[in-house]
Amino acid sequence: MPKYVFAYHGGKKPETPEEGERVMAAWNKWYQDMGDKVVDPGYPVGMSKTVSRSGVADNGGANPLSGITVVSADTIDKAVEMAKGCPILADDGSVEVAEALQM
């Protein structure tokens, strides 16, 4: 079955421990709802560096990545449907869905 990467952009860090618990509960429920389709729940990421031919920029890029998850789905449309339940959407974030191509 094909694998898809969910690349998260935006969202916000919880401001209190209580909010952090609520946010983690929402993510854990979403993962649980997807069941064995979750290949790797992934993790949030810190600020990135962009490496290009002209050098290195410490700005996180044009649309900074805030985390990733890997799922399996029959088609990209089914993966997109799964992504629509992502908790980051409630925090004004977005999910980019791309197939992990086998080489």
KOLPAVEX-100006 format. One record per residue: z, y negated, x of N, C-alpha, C, CB in turn; residue number from 1. Coordinates in steps of 0.001 Angstrom, whole numbers. Glycine has a CB too. Layout:
BEGIN
<atom n_w="Z" n_v="Y" n_u="X" ca_w="Z" ca_v="Y" ca_u="X" c_w="Z" c_v="Y" c_u="X" cb_w="Z" cb_v="Y" cb_u="X" num="NUM"/>
...
***
This chain:
BEGIN
<atom n_w="0" n_v="1175" n_u="854" ca_w="0" ca_v="0" ca_u="0" c_w="0" c_v="-1240" c_u="902" cb_w="1235" cb_v="3" cb_u="-973" num="1"/>
<atom n_w="-788" n_v="-2231" n_u="553" ca_w="-832" ca_v="-3450" ca_u="1369" c_w="529" c_v="-4155" c_u="1435" cb_w="-1881" cb_v="-4410" cb_u="813" num="2"/>
<atom n_w="727" n_v="-4858" n_u="2540" ca_w="1932" ca_v="-5666" ca_u="2729" c_w="1547" c_v="-7142" c_u="2660" cb_w="2630" cb_v="-5333" cb_u="4091" num="3"/>
<atom n_w="2487" n_v="-7926" n_u="2145" ca_w="2273" ca_v="-9370" ca_u="2014" c_w="3456" c_v="-10117" c_u="2594" cb_w="2055" cb_v="-9768" cb_u="538" num="4"/>
<atom n_w="3153" n_v="-11221" n_u="3245" ca_w="4188" ca_v="-12091" ca_u="3798" c_w="4424" c_v="-13224" c_u="2813" cb_w="3784" cb_v="-12643" cb_u="5207" num="5"/>
<atom n_w="5678" n_v="-13429" n_u="2485" ca_w="6079" ca_v="-14611" ca_u="1733" c_w="6606" c_v="-15593" c_u="2769" cb_w="7167" cb_v="-14278" cb_u="612" num="6"/>
<atom n_w="5916" n_v="-16704" n_u="2938" ca_w="6351" ca_v="-17748" ca_u="3867" c_w="6937" c_v="-18880" c_u="3034" cb_w="5162" cb_v="-18257" cb_u="4776" num="7"/>
<atom n_w="8205" n_v="-19170" n_u="3267" ca_w="8905" ca_v="-20176" ca_u="2477" c_w="8828" c_v="-21541" c_u="3156" cb_w="10370" cb_v="-19769" cb_u="2264" num="8"/>
<atom n_w="8608" n_v="-22547" n_u="2331" ca_w="8562" ca_v="-23933" ca_u="2808" c_w="9487" c_v="-24761" c_u="1931" cb_w="7097" cb_v="-24506" cb_u="2783" num="9"/>
<atom n_w="10226" n_v="-25649" n_u="2571" ca_w="11081" ca_v="-26551" ca_u="1809" c_w="12376" c_v="-25898" c_u="1384" cb_w="10352" cb_v="-27052" cb_u="601" num="10"/>
<atom n_w="12852" n_v="-26323" n_u="215" ca_w="14164" ca_v="-25892" ca_u="-231" c_w="15217" c_v="-26755" c_u="450" cb_w="14394" cb_v="-24387" cb_u="73" num="11"/>
<atom n_w="16471" n_v="-26378" n_u="240" ca_w="17530" ca_v="-27149" ca_u="902" c_w="18689" c_v="-26226" c_u="1229" cb_w="18008" cb_v="-28332" cb_u="11" num="12"/>
<atom n_w="19440" n_v="-26623" n_u="2235" ca_w="20621" ca_v="-25856" ca_u="2608" c_w="21733" c_v="-26144" c_u="1606" cb_w="21075" cb_v="-26196" cb_u="4057" num="13"/>
<atom n_w="22499" n_v="-25121" n_u="1259" ca_w="23632" ca_v="-25352" ca_u="356" c_w="24611" c_v="-26357" c_u="965" cb_w="24357" cb_v="-24023" cb_u="44" num="14"/>
<atom n_w="25167" n_v="-27208" n_u="114" ca_w="26079" ca_v="-28248" ca_u="601" c_w="27534" c_v="-27814" c_u="622" cb_w="25948" cb_v="-29476" cb_u="-247" num="15"/>
<atom n_w="27877" n_v="-26762" n_u="-115" ca_w="29252" ca_v="-26272" ca_u="-141" c_w="29242" c_v="-24754" c_u="-20" cb_w="29982" cb_v="-26718" cb_u="-1441" num="16"/>
<atom n_w="30358" n_v="-24161" n_u="384" ca_w="30430" ca_v="-22699" ca_u="430" c_w="30170" c_v="-22065" c_u="-946" cb_w="31800" cb_v="-22263" cb_u="952" num="17"/>
<atom n_w="30639" n_v="-22707" n_u="-1989" ca_w="30424" ca_v="-22184" ca_u="-3340" c_w="28937" c_v="-22185" c_u="-3704" cb_w="31218" cb_v="-23012" cb_u="-4363" num="18"/>
<atom n_w="28268" n_v="-23261" n_u="-3358" ca_w="26836" ca_v="-23332" ca_u="-3618" c_w="26111" c_v="-22272" c_u="-2784" cb_w="26288" cb_v="-24751" cb_u="-3304" num="19"/>
<atom n_w="26567" n_v="-22066" n_u="-1550" ca_w="25985" ca_v="-21037" ca_u="-692" c_w="26112" c_v="-19649" c_u="-1308" cb_w="26649" cb_v="-21058" cb_u="677" num="20"/>
<atom n_w="27264" n_v="-19362" n_u="-1894" ca_w="27473" ca_v="-18075" ca_u="-2559" c_w="26549" c_v="-17933" c_u="-3764" cb_w="28940" cb_v="-17926" cb_u="-2996" num="21"/>
<atom n_w="26386" n_v="-19009" n_u="-4522" ca_w="25501" ca_v="-18971" ca_u="-5691" c_w="24051" c_v="-18735" c_u="-5269" cb_w="25613" cb_v="-20281" cb_u="-6494" num="22"/>
<atom n_w="23630" n_v="-19423" n_u="-4217" ca_w="22260" ca_v="-19286" ca_u="-3728" c_w="22031" c_v="-17858" c_u="-3207" cb_w="21972" cb_v="-20331" cb_u="-2610" num="23"/>
<atom n_w="22968" n_v="-17344" n_u="-2421" ca_w="22811" ca_v="-15985" ca_u="-1894" c_w="22797" c_v="-14955" c_u="-3018" cb_w="23935" cb_v="-15662" cb_u="-903" num="24"/>
<atom n_w="23583" n_v="-15162" n_u="-4054" ca_w="23591" ca_v="-14242" ca_u="-5195" c_w="22217" c_v="-14235" c_u="-5873" cb_w="24698" cb_v="-14639" cb_u="-6212" num="25"/>
<atom n_w="21605" n_v="-15407" n_u="-5991" ca_w="20278" ca_v="-15492" ca_u="-6606" c_w="19235" c_v="-14760" c_u="-5763" cb_w="19867" cb_v="-16961" cb_u="-6795" num="26"/>
<atom n_w="19284" n_v="-14949" n_u="-4440" ca_w="18342" ca_v="-14253" ca_u="-3556" c_w="18575" c_v="-12748" c_u="-3612" cb_w="18479" cb_v="-14761" cb_u="-2104" num="27"/>
<atom n_w="19824" n_v="-12319" n_u="-3566" ca_w="20118" ca_v="-10890" ca_u="-3602" c_w="19661" c_v="-10264" c_u="-4912" cb_w="21611" cb_v="-10650" cb_u="-3401" num="28"/>
<atom n_w="19812" n_v="-10976" n_u="-6029" ca_w="19347" ca_v="-10464" ca_u="-7316" c_w="17832" c_v="-10344" c_u="-7314" cb_w="19812" cb_v="-11374" cb_u="-8468" num="29"/>
<atom n_w="17144" n_v="-11331" n_u="-6775" ca_w="15684" ca_v="-11294" ca_u="-6709" c_w="15229" c_v="-10100" c_u="-5878" cb_w="15128" cb_v="-12608" cb_u="-6115" num="30"/>
<atom n_w="15852" n_v="-9897" n_u="-4714" ca_w="15510" ca_v="-8735" ca_u="-3882" c_w="15774" c_v="-7443" c_u="-4648" cb_w="16317" cb_v="-8748" cb_u="-2559" num="31"/>
<atom n_w="16896" n_v="-7361" n_u="-5329" ca_w="17252" ca_v="-6174" ca_u="-6093" c_w="16235" c_v="-5933" c_u="-7212" cb_w="18670" cb_v="-6315" cb_u="-6675" num="32"/>
<atom n_w="15813" n_v="-6986" n_u="-7884" ca_w="14826" ca_v="-6861" ca_u="-8955" c_w="13483" c_v="-6333" c_u="-8428" cb_w="14625" cb_v="-8215" cb_u="-9643" num="33"/>
<atom n_w="13127" n_v="-6687" n_u="-7194" ca_w="11872" ca_v="-6204" ca_u="-6609" c_w="12001" c_v="-4772" c_u="-6083" cb_w="11428" cb_v="-7134" cb_u="-5477" num="34"/>
<atom n_w="13227" n_v="-4327" n_u="-5878" ca_w="13484" ca_v="-2945" ca_u="-5474" c_w="12822" c_v="-2554" c_u="-4163" cb_w="13025" cb_v="-2018" cb_u="-6545" num="35"/>
<atom n_w="12181" n_v="-1363" n_u="-4177" ca_w="11605" ca_v="-834" ca_u="-2945" c_w="10320" c_v="-1540" c_u="-2527" cb_w="11337" cb_v="631" cb_u="-3104" num="36"/>
<atom n_w="9894" n_v="-2538" n_u="-3283" ca_w="8733" ca_v="-3350" ca_u="-2877" c_w="9088" c_v="-4280" c_u="-1716" cb_w="8211" cb_v="-4178" cb_u="-4073" num="37"/>
<atom n_w="10394" n_v="-4489" n_u="-1485" ca_w="10829" ca_v="-5326" ca_u="-368" c_w="10792" c_v="-4480" c_u="905" cb_w="12269" cb_v="-5911" cb_u="-618" num="38"/>
<atom n_w="9853" n_v="-4780" n_u="1784" ca_w="9713" ca_v="-4071" ca_u="3051" c_w="10727" c_v="-4605" c_u="4057" cb_w="8275" cb_v="-4210" cb_u="3602" num="39"/>
<atom n_w="10851" n_v="-5923" n_u="4111" ca_w="11803" ca_v="-6599" ca_u="5001" c_w="12243" c_v="-7874" c_u="4286" cb_w="11163" cb_v="-6918" cb_u="6427" num="40"/>
<atom n_w="13539" n_v="-7967" n_u="3909" ca_w="13974" ca_v="-9168" ca_u="3196" c_w="13837" c_v="-10438" c_u="4024" cb_w="15403" cb_v="-9011" cb_u="2761" num="41"/>
<atom n_w="13695" n_v="-10288" n_u="5333" ca_w="13488" ca_v="-11445" ca_u="6189" c_w="14742" c_v="-12265" c_u="6358" cb_w="12398" cb_v="-12305" cb_u="5640" num="42"/>
<atom n_w="14545" n_v="-13569" n_u="6545" ca_w="15650" ca_v="-14452" ca_u="6890" c_w="15173" c_v="-15888" c_u="6892" cb_w="16249" cb_v="-14080" cb_u="8255" num="43"/>
<atom n_w="16111" n_v="-16817" n_u="6774" ca_w="15744" ca_v="-18221" ca_u="6952" c_w="15472" c_v="-18467" c_u="8438" cb_w="16873" cb_v="-19174" cb_u="6419" num="44"/>
<atom n_w="14734" n_v="-19506" n_u="8719" ca_w="14438" ca_v="-19858" ca_u="10108" c_w="14802" c_v="-21313" c_u="10374" cb_w="12949" cb_v="-19613" cb_u="10427" num="45"/>
<atom n_w="15030" n_v="-21613" n_u="11655" ca_w="15338" ca_v="-22976" ca_u="12069" c_w="14073" c_v="-23762" c_u="12357" cb_w="16236" cb_v="-22968" cb_u="13293" num="46"/>
<atom n_w="14257" n_v="-24967" n_u="12846" ca_w="13125" ca_v="-25838" ca_u="13168" c_w="12249" c_v="-25185" c_u="14227" cb_w="13615" cb_v="-27220" cb_u="13653" num="47"/>
<atom n_w="10951" n_v="-25241" n_u="14009" ca_w="10017" ca_v="-24610" ca_u="14933" c_w="9426" c_v="-25617" c_u="15909" cb_w="8906" cb_v="-23921" cb_u="14165" num="48"/>
<atom n_w="8786" n_v="-25072" n_u="16909" ca_w="7991" ca_v="-25848" ca_u="17855" c_w="6545" c_v="-25415" c_u="17647" cb_w="8466" cb_v="-25628" cb_u="19358" num="49"/>
<atom n_w="5638" n_v="-26360" n_u="17661" ca_w="4228" ca_v="-26057" ca_u="17481" c_w="3553" c_v="-26069" c_u="18846" cb_w="3553" cb_v="-27070" cb_u="16512" num="50"/>
<atom n_w="2975" n_v="-24943" n_u="19210" ca_w="2299" ca_v="-24797" ca_u="20496" c_w="798" c_v="-24873" c_u="20257" cb_w="2689" cb_v="-23455" cb_u="21199" num="51"/>
<atom n_w="142" n_v="-25788" n_u="20957" ca_w="-1310" ca_v="-25919" ca_u="20857" c_w="-1888" c_v="-26114" c_u="22250" cb_w="-1704" cb_v="-27099" cb_u="19927" num="52"/>
<atom n_w="-3174" n_v="-26163" n_u="22315" ca_w="-3843" ca_v="-26369" ca_u="23604" c_w="-3377" c_v="-27656" c_u="24277" cb_w="-5361" cb_v="-26403" cb_u="23413" num="53"/>
<atom n_w="-3061" n_v="-28666" n_u="23456" ca_w="-2678" ca_v="-29961" ca_u="24021" c_w="-1193" c_v="-30069" c_u="24376" cb_w="-3032" cb_v="-31047" cb_u="23054" num="54"/>
<atom n_w="-399" n_v="-29042" n_u="24067" ca_w="1010" ca_v="-29090" ca_u="24437" c_w="1914" c_v="-28519" c_u="23363" cb_w="1415" cb_v="-30502" cb_u="24733" num="55"/>
<atom n_w="3166" n_v="-28952" n_u="23406" ca_w="4182" ca_v="-28457" ca_u="22477" c_w="4779" c_v="-29636" c_u="21719" cb_w="5294" cb_v="-27665" cb_u="23228" num="56"/>
<atom n_w="4864" n_v="-29500" n_u="20413" ca_w="5470" ca_v="-30529" ca_u="19567" c_w="6743" c_v="-29961" c_u="18947" cb_w="4474" cb_v="-31014" cb_u="18458" num="57"/>
<atom n_w="7802" n_v="-30749" n_u="18931" ca_w="9093" ca_v="-30333" ca_u="18378" c_w="9282" c_v="-30802" c_u="16940" cb_w="10225" cb_v="-30864" cb_u="19242" num="58"/>
<atom n_w="8218" n_v="-30863" n_u="16169" ca_w="8321" ca_v="-31475" ca_u="14848" c_w="8288" c_v="-30488" c_u="13683" cb_w="7221" cb_v="-32451" cb_u="14680" num="59"/>
<atom n_w="8224" n_v="-29198" n_u="13946" ca_w="8183" ca_v="-28218" ca_u="12867" c_w="6821" c_v="-28049" c_u="12220" cb_w="9159" cb_v="-28594" cb_u="11830" num="60"/>
<atom n_w="5830" n_v="-28766" n_u="12666" ca_w="4495" ca_v="-28632" ca_u="12098" c_w="4298" c_v="-29454" c_u="10842" cb_w="4214" cb_v="-27200" cb_u="11798" num="61"/>
<atom n_w="3116" n_v="-29350" n_u="10286" ca_w="2751" ca_v="-30147" ca_u="9110" c_w="3529" c_v="-29733" c_u="7868" cb_w="1261" cb_v="-30027" cb_u="8841" num="62"/>
<atom n_w="3889" n_v="-28458" n_u="7757" ca_w="4624" ca_v="-27952" ca_u="6602" c_w="5649" c_v="-26950" c_u="7132" cb_w="3657" cb_v="-27289" cb_u="5531" num="63"/>
<atom n_w="6795" n_v="-27424" n_u="7591" ca_w="7746" ca_v="-26552" ca_u="8288" c_w="8135" c_v="-25304" c_u="7498" cb_w="8983" cb_v="-27327" cb_u="8616" num="64"/>
<atom n_w="8145" n_v="-24210" n_u="8206" ca_w="8542" ca_v="-22920" ca_u="7647" c_w="10055" c_v="-22897" c_u="7496" cb_w="8055" cb_v="-21743" cb_u="8543" num="65"/>
<atom n_w="10549" n_v="-22395" n_u="6355" ca_w="12002" ca_v="-22297" ca_u="6190" c_w="12486" c_v="-20850" c_u="6105" cb_w="12430" cb_v="-23049" cb_u="4944" num="66"/>
<atom n_w="11558" n_v="-19885" n_u="6049" ca_w="11951" ca_v="-18482" ca_u="6059" c_w="10784" c_v="-17576" c_u="5719" cb_w="13089" cb_v="-18246" cb_u="5086" num="67"/>
<atom n_w="11023" n_v="-16254" n_u="5806" ca_w="9979" ca_v="-15277" ca_u="5497" c_w="10583" c_v="-14044" c_u="4832" cb_w="9216" cb_v="-14875" cb_u="6776" num="68"/>
<atom n_w="9724" n_v="-13301" n_u="4120" ca_w="10027" ca_v="-11993" ca_u="3559" c_w="8726" c_v="-11203" c_u="3593" cb_w="10618" cb_v="-12096" cb_u="2090" num="69"/>
<atom n_w="8815" n_v="-9883" n_u="3739" ca_w="7639" ca_v="-9020" ca_u="3672" c_w="7825" c_v="-8065" c_u="2501" cb_w="7422" cb_v="-8235" cb_u="5016" num="70"/>
<atom n_w="6797" n_v="-7984" n_u="1649" ca_w="6834" ca_v="-7096" ca_u="481" c_w="5591" c_v="-6217" c_u="475" cb_w="6933" cb_v="-7912" cb_u="-842" num="71"/>
<atom n_w="5623" n_v="-5180" n_u="-347" ca_w="4415" ca_v="-4383" ca_u="-572" c_w="3999" c_v="-4569" c_u="-2030" cb_w="4655" cb_v="-2857" cb_u="-236" num="72"/>
<atom n_w="2693" n_v="-4606" n_u="-2241" ca_w="2145" ca_v="-4763" ca_u="-3585" c_w="720" c_v="-4229" c_u="-3580" cb_w="2186" cb_v="-6260" cb_u="-4050" num="73"/>
<atom n_w="230" n_v="-3844" n_u="-4749" ca_w="-1126" ca_v="-3316" ca_u="-4846" c_w="-2189" c_v="-4367" c_u="-4546" cb_w="-1355" cb_v="-2744" cb_u="-6221" num="74"/>
<atom n_w="-1925" n_v="-5611" n_u="-4967" ca_w="-2895" ca_v="-6693" ca_u="-4787" c_w="-2152" c_v="-7997" c_u="-4480" cb_w="-3793" cb_v="-6855" cb_u="-6056" num="75"/>
<atom n_w="-2895" n_v="-8970" n_u="-3996" ca_w="-2279" ca_v="-10274" ca_u="-3739" c_w="-1823" c_v="-10910" c_u="-5052" cb_w="-3268" cb_v="-11211" cb_u="-3000" num="76"/>
<atom n_w="-2533" n_v="-10663" n_u="-6138" ca_w="-2118" ca_v="-11232" ca_u="-7425" c_w="-765" c_v="-10662" c_u="-7857" cb_w="-3183" cb_v="-10954" cb_u="-8508" num="77"/>
<atom n_w="-525" n_v="-9384" n_u="-7597" ca_w="772" ca_v="-8794" ca_u="-7928" c_w="1860" c_v="-9366" c_u="-7013" cb_w="716" cb_v="-7249" cb_u="-7805" num="78"/>
<atom n_w="1523" n_v="-9608" n_u="-5755" ca_w="2481" ca_v="-10225" ca_u="-4832" c_w="2812" c_v="-11642" c_u="-5290" cb_w="1920" cb_v="-10243" cb_u="-3388" num="79"/>
<atom n_w="1813" n_v="-12370" n_u="-5753" ca_w="2029" ca_v="-13731" ca_u="-6266" c_w="2970" c_v="-13693" c_u="-7463" cb_w="683" cb_v="-14395" cb_u="-6661" num="80"/>
<atom n_w="2786" n_v="-12722" n_u="-8348" ca_w="3685" ca_v="-12595" ca_u="-9501" c_w="5120" c_v="-12361" c_u="-9038" cb_w="3229" cb_v="-11444" cb_u="-10423" num="81"/>
<atom n_w="5297" n_v="-11548" n_u="-7996" ca_w="6631" ca_v="-11312" ca_u="-7442" c_w="7206" c_v="-12612" c_u="-6890" cb_w="6582" cb_v="-10232" cb_u="-6336" num="82"/>
<atom n_w="6381" n_v="-13390" n_u="-6201" ca_w="6829" ca_v="-14636" ca_u="-5574" c_w="7272" c_v="-15665" c_u="-6604" cb_w="5721" cb_v="-15219" cb_u="-4714" num="83"/>
<atom n_w="6745" n_v="-15585" n_u="-7815" ca_w="7101" ca_v="-16551" ca_u="-8853" c_w="8577" c_v="-16491" c_u="-9221" cb_w="6263" cb_v="-16317" cb_u="-10087" num="84"/>
<atom n_w="9270" n_v="-15403" n_u="-8874" ca_w="10695" ca_v="-15290" ca_u="-9155" c_w="11584" c_v="-15752" c_u="-8020" cb_w="11025" cb_v="-13888" cb_u="-9487" num="85"/>
<atom n_w="10992" n_v="-16266" n_u="-6954" ca_w="11761" ca_v="-16644" ca_u="-5769" c_w="12716" c_v="-17807" c_u="-6039" cb_w="10818" cb_v="-17010" cb_u="-4638" num="86"/>
<atom n_w="13974" n_v="-17663" n_u="-5640" ca_w="14962" ca_v="-18728" ca_u="-5845" c_w="14635" c_v="-20046" c_u="-5165" cb_w="16280" cb_v="-18267" cb_u="-5368" num="87"/>
<atom n_w="13818" n_v="-20039" n_u="-4117" ca_w="13513" ca_v="-21306" ca_u="-3431" c_w="12767" c_v="-22265" c_u="-4351" cb_w="12681" cb_v="-21046" cb_u="-2165" num="88"/>
<atom n_w="12091" n_v="-21730" n_u="-5365" ca_w="11350" ca_v="-22585" ca_u="-6290" c_w="12285" c_v="-23506" c_u="-7067" cb_w="10532" cb_v="-21734" cb_u="-7259" num="89"/>
<atom n_w="13505" n_v="-23043" n_u="-7328" ca_w="14495" ca_v="-23860" ca_u="-8048" c_w="15002" c_v="-25015" c_u="-7190" cb_w="15677" cb_v="-22992" cb_u="-8496" num="90"/>
<atom n_w="14814" n_v="-24917" n_u="-5869" ca_w="15249" ca_v="-25977" ca_u="-4946" c_w="14065" c_v="-26791" c_u="-4441" cb_w="16010" cb_v="-25374" cb_u="-3757" num="91"/>
<atom n_w="12997" n_v="-26853" n_u="-5251" ca_w="11787" ca_v="-27620" ca_u="-4921" c_w="11069" c_v="-27118" c_u="-3680" cb_w="12137" cb_v="-29064" cb_u="-4730" num="92"/>
<atom n_w="11279" n_v="-25851" n_u="-3316" ca_w="10543" ca_v="-25246" ca_u="-2222" c_w="9288" c_v="-24572" c_u="-2748" cb_w="11419" cb_v="-24240" cb_u="-1469" num="93"/>
<atom n_w="8552" n_v="-23931" n_u="-1845" ca_w="7340" ca_v="-23218" ca_u="-2243" c_w="7244" c_v="-21910" c_u="-1465" cb_w="6077" cb_v="-24093" cb_u="-2006" num="94"/>
<atom n_w="6419" n_v="-21011" n_u="-1985" ca_w="6182" ca_v="-19721" ca_u="-1337" c_w="4687" c_v="-19580" c_u="-1094" cb_w="6725" cb_v="-18534" cb_u="-2205" num="95"/>
<atom n_w="4317" n_v="-19393" n_u="151" ca_w="2936" ca_v="-19119" ca_u="501" c_w="2823" c_v="-17601" c_u="617" cb_w="2503" cb_v="-19854" cb_u="1842" num="96"/>
<atom n_w="1821" n_v="-17007" n_u="-17" ca_w="1648" ca_v="-15557" ca_u="-27" c_w="374" c_v="-15222" c_u="734" cb_w="1595" cb_v="-14999" cb_u="-1487" num="97"/>
<atom n_w="492" n_v="-14329" n_u="1729" ca_w="-674" ca_v="-13914" ca_u="2512" c_w="-579" c_v="-12440" c_u="2839" cb_w="-796" cb_v="-14740" cb_u="3805" num="98"/>
<atom n_w="-1723" n_v="-11762" n_u="2788" ca_w="-1734" ca_v="-10345" ca_u="3139" c_w="-1556" c_v="-10177" c_u="4645" cb_w="-3046" cb_v="-9677" cb_u="2672" num="99"/>
<atom n_w="-718" n_v="-9206" n_u="5026" ca_w="-560" ca_v="-8833" ca_u="6430" c_w="-1652" c_v="-7820" c_u="6720" cb_w="886" cb_v="-8248" cb_u="6741" num="100"/>
<atom n_w="-2697" n_v="-8242" n_u="7389" ca_w="-3856" ca_v="-7397" ca_u="7622" c_w="-3585" c_v="-6355" c_u="8698" cb_w="-5050" cb_v="-8246" cb_u="8009" num="101"/>
<atom n_w="-4055" n_v="-5136" n_u="8445" ca_w="-3918" ca_v="-4064" ca_u="9425" c_w="-5029" c_v="-4225" c_u="10467" cb_w="-3982" cb_v="-2650" cb_u="8737" num="102"/>
<atom n_w="-4660" n_v="-4172" n_u="11711" ca_w="-5655" ca_v="-4335" ca_u="12790" c_w="-5901" c_v="-3006" c_u="13461" cb_w="-5187" cb_v="-5380" cb_u="13834" num="103"/>
***
